[in-house]
């Protein structure tokens, strides 16, 4: 039997008939290699037609006991007490410390312990660190893995088959894995960019530039939100308004920031959404040295609000709720670890908030 469609039909029929089928049995039935069976099973699982379990496959939807009202705990259910929770984050230098602190708060409140490792945006390192935490004996995992490219897809498939529950943090499975049953807690970064653009439009701006300094998942989401909102509001769809700059303090940053500011002045652009605080503060510094008044000639909104309030003038900023996000992600993970029976997948999305200060010309506290 050589046609993939025929093999898929046999596999699905076996699972429908028997409920759970071992991969070794499928190899024997189909008369093909184990590699071929694993490839077929992976394709069917990615499409949501099968569920991979240890050593085999089963139906993706099984009838379970009736859900019961849980007493105590969080909105997600009672947490597993005294749990060892593993967490793998891509960095501890930017954005993530507040998320980790939030997770630590929830785990400690449940009488557990959080063990953290860092992977540096590398899928191979993600896997290595997660495997080390499994060897350490963690009962549930919080992870912010790489989810793009072939390596990211394979990593997500592996996470979906682990013997302990995994909750994604600031990550979602891509469209290629539409039914991957992993809980997730994320921030609506695209909506946050939209909040900034809409606020600037209410102040009279008809052209808003986006300035980013890295190709992180956050920057991609901000770009999507900026593009969608400018299109919805009928603002100019000028690719030149999507500006990439070096990180503040790196070689050539000052000259590049000066060029951006001069170009904005020449093109009549009077409002900027900048990711992140340090780049926004750097651009305000250069604007001051160039004699460009903020917010009189140029309005700024920063994204992150780590240190935006300390700028001169204080920066209006979109603030992701990082600590709350970490806490909710940990509560999801603890509730999942405590519930032995079937439980629906939870995907929680937090909206960021807009903190209005002097840099945009609005009214602080509005």
C-alpha positions, 0 to 999 in steps of 0.5 A, a space after each residue: 500500500 503506497 498511497 497516503 490517502 489509503 493509509 490514512 483511511 486505514 488508520 482512521 478506521 482502526 482508531 474508530 473501531 478500537 479507540 486506541 491503536 499502537 504505532 507498532 500495530 499500524 506498522 504491521 497492518 500497513 506493511 510500511 516503515 515506522 517512519 512512514 507511519 509516524 509521518 502519516 500519524 503526524 499529518 492526521 494529528 495536525 489536522 485534528 483527526 487523531 490524538 497522539 498518546 504515548 506509543 500510539 493514537 486515539 480519538 481526538 474527542 472522547 466522552 468523559 464524566 460530567 463537569 462538576 462545579 469546583 469549590 475554591 481555587 481560581 476561576 479555572 478550578 482548584 489548583 494542585 497544591 504543593 506542585 513543582 512547576 517548571 517554566 521555560 522563558 526566552 529571556 530574563 533581561 526584558 519583558 519576562 521578569 514581570 511574567 515570571 514574578 506573576 507565575 511565582 506569586 500564583 505557585 507560591 499561593 498554592 504551596 508549590 515551587 516554581 523552577 525556571 530555565 532560560 532558552 534564548 529563543 532557540 527551539 533546540 534549547 527549548 527542548 533541552 531545558 524542558 527535558 531537564 525540567 521533566 527529569 527534575 520531576 515537574 508536574 506541569 510546565 509553563 513555556 514560551 517556545 519558538 513556534 515558527 518554522 519547521 523546528 517550531 512546529 516539531 517542538 509544539 507537536 512534542 509538547 502536545 505529547 508530553 506526559 505532563 500538561 503544558 501551558 503556553 505563555 505569550 505563544 499560540 500554535 500557528 494555523 498549521 496546528 489548529 487543534 493542538 490541545 495546549 492551554 495558553 495565556 497571551 496578551 492582545 498585543 495587536 489590539 494594544 497597537 490599535 489602542 495607541 493608534 486610535 488614541 492618537 487619531 482622537 488627538 487629531 493625527 492623521 498619520 501614525 508611524 510605527 517604529 520597532 527595533 527587533 523582530 520579536 513576536 511582540 513586534 510582529 503582533 504590533 505591526 499587524 495591529 497597526 496595519 489593521 487599525 490604520 486601514 480601518 480608520 482610513 489613514 495613509 497606507 504608506 510602507 515608509 511609515 513602518 520603520 525599523 531602527 537599531 536598538 537604543 545604545 547600539 552602534 549607529 543608533 543616534 544617527 539613525 534616530 536623527 534620520 527618522 525624526 528629520 524624515 517625519 518632520 519633512 513628510 508631515 508625520 506628527 505621531 509615532 508608536 515606538 516599541 519599546 520604552 528604551 527606543 522611545 526614550 532615545 528618540 525623545 532625547 534625539 528630538 530634543 537635541 534636534 530642536 523638535 518639541 515633544 509633544 508640540 511638534 511630535 507626539 509619542 506613544 511607547 509600547 511596554 511601559 517598563 520605564 516610560 513614566 521616567 522619560 522627559 516628558 513622561 511617555 504615554 504608553 501601552 502597558 501589557 499586564 505582564 505580572 497578571 499574565 504570569 499569574 493567570 498562566 500559572 493558575 491555568 497550569 495548576 488547575 490542569 494538573 489538579 484535574 484528572 478527568 477531561 478538561 476543555 482547552 483554555 485560551 486566555 487573552 488579556 488586553 493591555 491598557 493605555 496609560 496617558 501621559 504628557 508625550 502625546 499631548 493628551 490629558 494625563 489621567 484621562 
